[in-house]
């Protein structure tokens, strides 16, 4: 089981790299197999289609967001809860390949439009953003608080060529996100 899990993980790593660099539509299963040094048959054992790979990449991310939304729904709608949502989201972004999955999805939006698992991910993100806002919040407040989450994604694009560690990058994103979520409503 361990070797199979390792192969599956390696397939995901190579696929996300190629999908992000070359584009989802331009990457074939054959290219993924070649980059891994395995046969297409070995690849098919784990994933029959590129769509299956995308689904596997988004599942962990979607579960993490779903768990965060479930937690947030049980909390009072306070500034501290909003800050804690942002902190927990930041922690989730540092685990596994979550930021790579988000970068892949951002770079392949057109190709992924209508993909079931990707659409589920968008719905979960909308649910998360709703947890940061109150009914009746102005469009400005809703946008500002939503941007707090997106700051944690943007850091991987904006500071990509900067001479900073991933930890420094994520801390900068968290600092900006907390400023945005704490900004006064006016």
N, C-alpha and C positions, 0 to 999 in steps of 0.2 A: 504493500500500500504506500509506503514512504517513497519509493522510486516513482510510482505513478503520480503521486501528489507533486513531487519535485518536477517531473516532466510537465505536468499541467501548469505549474507555476512558471516554468521556463517558457512555455508556449505563450502564456499571457504576457510575460515581460517582453519577449521579442515582438509579439503582435502589437502591443501598445506602442512600442518604439517605432515600428515600421508604419503603423497607422498614423501616428503623429507626424513623423518625418515625411512620408511619401503621400499620405492621404489614405483614407479608408478604401475608397473606390479603386485607387491605383495599386493597392496591395493585394496579392493573391495568396491563397493558401500554399501554393507551391513555393512562393518566395519565403513565407514564414518557415516552412519545412526546411528549405535550403539554408536559411540563416541559422537554424537550429542544428543542422547536420543530421536530420532524420528524414525518413521517407514520408511521403504523403499518407501512406497507410498508418504509420505511427501517429501522425498528427490527427487523422480521422478517428483513431481510437479514443481520443479525448474530445475533439471538436469536429463536428461534421461540416460546419459552415463558419464563415466569418461572423455571422449573426450570433452563433453560439458563443464565440469568443467574446463579443461585445456584451452579451447577456451575463457571462461569467464575470466580466470586469465590473459591471455596474451593480451586481447583486450585493457585494459586501458594502459598497458605498451606500446603496439604497437602504440596507438594513441599519447602518449606523445613523443615517438621517431619521429613519422611522423611529428608532429607539430614542433619539434626542427629542423628537416632536412629542412622543408619548410621555417622556419625562416632563417636558415643558407644559403640557396640558394639565398636569397634576399640580403645577406650581401657581402661586399667586402671580398676577400680572404686575410685576413691580420692576423698577429699574435694576435691582439686584438680580432678579431672574433673567432679565435681558442680558446683563453682563455675563451671567453664568452660561447662558445658551451660547454666547459668543466664545467664551473660554472653552467650553466642551467641543464646540465645532472646530476650533483651532486644534485641540488635542487630536480629534479624529483626522484632521487633515495631515497630521504628522505620522499617522500609522499607515503601514502598508504602502500602497501605490495610489492613495486617494487623490493627491494633487496631480499625478500623472493621468489618472482617469479623467479628471476635470479638464486638463489641458487637451487631451485627446478629443473629448466631446466638444470643446470650444472650437478646435481647429477643423472639425468635421461636421459642423452643424447641418449643413445642407444635405450631405450624404446620409446622415442619421435621422433626418426628419421622418417621422412616422414609424421609426423602429420602436417596437413595443416597450422594451426595457428602458430605452432612453426617455420615452414619453413618461413612463412611471417615475423615473428619476426627476424629471422636470416637475411633476405633480408633487413629489415629496419635497422638493426645494421650495415650491410655492407654499406648502404647508408649514415649512420651517420659517419662511419669511413672515407668514401670518402670525406666528408666535411672538414675533418681535414688535408687533403693532397692536394698537387698540382700535376697536371699532370707532369710527369718527375721526381718526387721525387724519391730518391734512395730507395731500399728496406729497408735500415736501418732507414731512416726517416719515411717511411710508418709504419714500425713496432713500432718505438718509439712513434709516435703519436697515433697509435692504442692502444698501451699499456697504454696510458693515460686514456682511457675509461675503459679498463679492470682493472686498479688499483682500480677503484671505486667498482668493483665487488670482486676483490681479497681480499680487506680489510675484508670482511665478513667471509673469510675462514682463512686468515693469522692471524688476530687479534681476533679470536673467543674466545679464552680462556684468553685473556688479561683483566686486571682489568681497563677497559676504558668504558666510556659511548658511546652510539651510536653517539652522537654529536662529541666526540673526535675522534672516529673511522672515521667518515665521513670527519672531518677536515684533518686528516692525509692523507686520500685517495685523497682529493682535492689538498693538498699541493704537494703530489707526482705527481698527474696527471698534475698539472700546470708546474712542473719542466720538465716533459717528453715532454709536448707539446711545451714548450719554448726552449728546447735544440737546440743548433745550428745544422744546417744541416750537418756539416762536420764530 
